[in-house]
Amino acid sequence: TLTSPATFIVKVTDKHECVATGKANVGINPLPEFTPTLLEPICRGGNARIVGGNIYLKYNWDYNADPDAFDPRIGFSETNPYILNNVDPMGTDTTFTVWGRDVNGCINNRDITIHVKEYPTLAFKMDTNYVCYGGEKLIYVTGANDGYTWTVNGVESDSKNNYLRLTNVKEEQHIHVEGITNGCSTPIDTVVHVWSLPNIEIEASKTRLCLNDSVKLNGKNGKE
């Protein structure tokens, strides 16, 4: 096993006791260097896209299983990343070993640990899920740490906060919220219903009064 360049002297003797010597110089090629990295955070049950970091190498995930299975077509590159499907759906961290081979046939390996991130758990907070016609409603959502996106009846709102105020509501409001924590997004939906205003009817015991006289008024269709 060589760790530095060396020169070997070979002595050969034939059957006639004639002797010849030869010299062989052996150089050392360095092992290839590369750094596998993730392209984006990995959420539980998601897919890992990993780039090798050296476009001149060929790669393999399991060198011990098949040492000749180095394939440049699935080499790590920005245009054709190698994809690991359904990485650790139980949510624990996993370390993978990546093997790289250069044009000289030299092989090296690097480990990469994939940290699996959790999805946020969202919940709405509002007093009721309805509003009177033309009224307003303040809706809160909790559970995410890095912001929210709100969509109302298919139109995205400018709000990135954990609350949204609906004003002058005259039709049913379909609310869709995405909450984000550590790059992992969870959706939640709700519907705000609209209640019609009561149709008020008023009856008077008299329609014309004398000065200092009184009248009795009765209202209908209101709350008892």
Wavefront OBJ file of the C-alpha trace (Angstrom):
o trace
v 0.000 0.000 0.000
v 1.516 3.285 -1.109
v 0.970 6.617 0.550
v 3.521 8.549 -1.545
v 5.212 8.184 -4.966
v 7.799 5.392 -5.147
v 10.372 3.881 -7.505
v 10.638 0.079 -7.763
v 13.715 -1.823 -8.991
v 12.866 -5.174 -10.579
v 15.609 -7.825 -10.998
v 14.952 -10.730 -13.363
v 17.152 -13.864 -13.694
v 16.556 -16.313 -16.547
v 17.434 -20.008 -16.746
v 20.904 -19.186 -18.020
v 21.581 -17.134 -14.916
v 21.512 -13.967 -16.980
v 20.343 -11.039 -14.917
v 18.536 -7.887 -16.014
v 17.111 -5.055 -13.969
v 14.323 -2.618 -14.640
v 12.902 0.438 -12.914
v 9.255 1.444 -12.480
v 8.060 4.783 -11.134
v 4.678 4.706 -9.443
v 2.810 7.951 -8.754
v -0.077 8.625 -6.379
v -3.370 10.133 -7.533
v -5.245 12.011 -4.814
v -8.685 10.831 -3.785
v -11.533 12.863 -5.309
v -13.046 15.603 -3.175
v -16.756 16.432 -3.135
v -19.388 17.706 -0.723
v -22.948 16.350 -1.110
v -25.574 18.897 -0.088
v -29.358 19.141 0.065
v -31.125 21.458 -2.369
v -33.965 22.268 0.038
v -35.243 21.373 3.532
v -36.816 17.949 3.888
v -40.229 17.668 5.499
v -41.469 14.393 6.946
v -42.268 11.914 4.168
v -40.844 14.240 1.517
v -38.199 13.730 -1.187
v -34.520 14.607 -0.826
v -32.744 16.184 -3.787
v -28.992 16.012 -3.249
v -26.170 17.425 -5.399
v -22.680 15.967 -5.229
v -20.786 19.216 -5.700
v -18.248 17.943 -8.284
v -19.474 17.632 -11.864
v -16.357 15.646 -12.893
v -17.215 12.634 -10.743
v -19.526 9.648 -11.095
v -21.533 8.635 -8.044
v -23.009 5.643 -6.314
v -25.126 5.287 -3.173
v -24.080 1.745 -2.220
v -20.567 0.971 -3.366
v -20.351 -2.238 -1.319
v -23.443 -3.662 -3.041
v -22.267 -2.929 -6.590
v -18.823 -1.299 -6.897
v -19.157 -0.921 -10.679
v -22.539 0.848 -10.641
v -21.155 4.354 -11.017
v -23.451 6.120 -13.448
v -22.943 9.710 -14.670
v -26.548 9.916 -15.834
v -27.744 9.982 -12.246
v -24.790 12.027 -11.083
v -25.617 14.948 -8.900
v -26.096 18.101 -10.921
v -28.395 21.090 -10.835
v -30.142 19.975 -14.032
v -30.522 16.271 -13.162
v -30.428 15.796 -9.370
v -30.591 12.326 -7.927
v -33.806 11.956 -5.939
v -34.357 9.905 -2.811
v -38.086 9.220 -2.539
v -40.066 9.240 0.706
v -37.120 10.014 2.953
v -37.634 8.667 6.452
v -41.438 9.020 6.768
v -41.212 8.365 10.523
v -39.425 11.668 10.991
v -36.003 10.680 12.369
v -32.656 11.916 11.050
v -30.816 9.619 8.630
v -27.183 9.560 7.483
v -26.368 8.447 3.924
v -22.967 7.584 2.457
v -22.228 8.834 -1.057
v -19.365 7.316 -3.081
v -17.601 9.265 -5.838
v -15.175 7.968 -8.492
v -13.005 10.188 -10.690
v -11.544 9.626 -14.184
v -8.515 7.880 -12.653
v -10.728 5.286 -10.961
v -9.970 6.664 -7.500
v -12.867 6.307 -5.083
v -13.763 8.347 -2.018
v -16.882 8.693 0.123
v -18.679 11.356 2.101
v -21.563 11.176 4.572
v -24.569 13.460 4.536
v -27.123 13.603 7.351
v -30.684 14.481 6.407
v -32.558 16.272 9.159
v -36.276 15.671 8.734
v -38.442 18.658 9.680
v -41.949 18.543 11.099
v -45.044 20.109 9.575
v -46.790 22.750 11.698
v -50.186 21.940 13.220
v -52.638 24.771 12.477
v -55.885 25.785 14.166
v -58.387 28.591 13.565
v -59.508 30.881 16.359
v -62.731 32.881 15.920
v -65.851 33.368 18.009
v -68.258 32.021 15.360
v -68.078 30.826 11.761
v -70.724 33.240 10.527
v -71.234 36.961 10.030
v -74.298 39.099 9.473
v -74.776 40.512 5.981
v -72.494 43.524 5.455
v -70.645 42.910 8.713
v -67.004 42.093 9.469
v -65.120 39.121 10.907
v -61.660 38.818 12.471
v -60.059 35.392 11.956
v -56.929 34.136 13.714
v -54.830 31.053 12.953
v -52.118 29.562 15.176
v -49.422 26.894 14.919
v -46.785 28.158 12.442
v -43.584 30.044 13.230
v -42.494 31.528 9.899
v -45.614 33.151 8.482
v -48.875 32.459 6.693
v -50.487 32.934 3.301
v -54.228 33.618 3.101
v -56.522 32.954 0.164
v -60.147 34.141 0.214
v -62.518 32.799 -2.434
v -59.551 31.901 -4.638
v -57.819 35.286 -4.343
v -54.562 35.502 -2.387
v -54.447 38.170 0.306
v -51.496 40.476 1.007
v -51.559 39.492 4.668
v -48.702 37.327 5.970
v -49.806 37.675 9.592
v -51.637 35.172 11.774
v -54.903 37.080 11.390
v -57.173 38.411 8.650
v -60.046 40.901 8.905
v -62.990 40.484 6.541
v -65.075 43.618 6.015
v -68.415 44.355 4.321
v -69.063 40.643 3.946
v -72.013 39.946 1.657
v -71.319 36.402 0.469
v -69.921 33.149 1.825
v -66.176 33.329 2.397
v -64.001 30.269 1.661
v -60.752 30.694 3.600
v -57.566 28.762 2.779
v -54.418 29.271 4.873
v -50.897 27.875 4.489
v -48.731 27.982 7.615
v -44.946 27.641 7.304
v -42.367 26.414 9.830
v -38.768 25.612 8.835
v -39.793 25.474 5.190
v -42.570 22.927 5.785
v -46.083 24.076 4.899
v -49.455 22.864 6.228
v -52.853 23.885 4.786
v -56.070 24.530 6.697
v -59.501 25.589 5.430
v -62.719 27.010 6.794
v -65.910 28.669 5.568
v -67.491 31.836 6.964
v -71.237 31.809 6.363
v -73.371 34.919 5.866
v -76.660 35.380 7.668
v -79.278 37.626 6.136
v -80.480 40.652 8.065
v -83.990 40.317 9.507
v -86.875 41.704 7.423
v -88.377 44.124 9.933
v -92.109 44.856 9.972
v -93.547 47.535 12.285
v -97.240 47.955 13.116
v -98.591 51.118 14.771
v -101.870 51.299 16.711
v -102.425 54.751 15.192
v -101.076 56.382 12.096
v -101.854 59.976 13.178
v -101.645 61.419 16.688
v -102.914 64.419 18.547
v -100.466 66.509 20.540
v -99.409 64.702 23.773
v -101.142 61.521 22.592
v -99.409 58.084 22.608
v -99.035 55.247 20.126
v -98.230 51.555 20.461
v -95.643 50.078 18.068
v -95.191 46.349 17.446
v -92.122 44.941 15.637
v -92.078 41.592 13.795
v -89.371 39.152 12.586
v -86.860 40.199 15.181
v -85.391 38.118 18.017
v -87.934 37.417 20.741
l 1 2 3 4 5 6 7 8 9 10 11 12 13 14 15 16 17 18 19 20 21 22 23 24 25 26 27 28 29 30 31 32 33 34 35 36 37 38 39 40 41 42 43 44 45 46 47 48 49 50 51 52 53 54 55 56 57 58 59 60 61 62 63 64 65 66 67 68 69 70 71 72 73 74 75 76 77 78 79 80 81 82 83 84 85 86 87 88 89 90 91 92 93 94 95 96 97 98 99 100 101 102 103 104 105 106 107 108 109 110 111 112 113 114 115 116 117 118 119 120 121 122 123 124 125 126 127 128 129 130 131 132 133 134 135 136 137 138 139 140 141 142 143 144 145 146 147 148 149 150 151 152 153 154 155 156 157 158 159 160 161 162 163 164 165 166 167 168 169 170 171 172 173 174 175 176 177 178 179 180 181 182 183 184 185 186 187 188 189 190 191 192 193 194 195 196 197 198 199 200 201 202 203 204 205 206 207 208 209 210 211 212 213 214 215 216 217 218 219 220 221 222 223 224
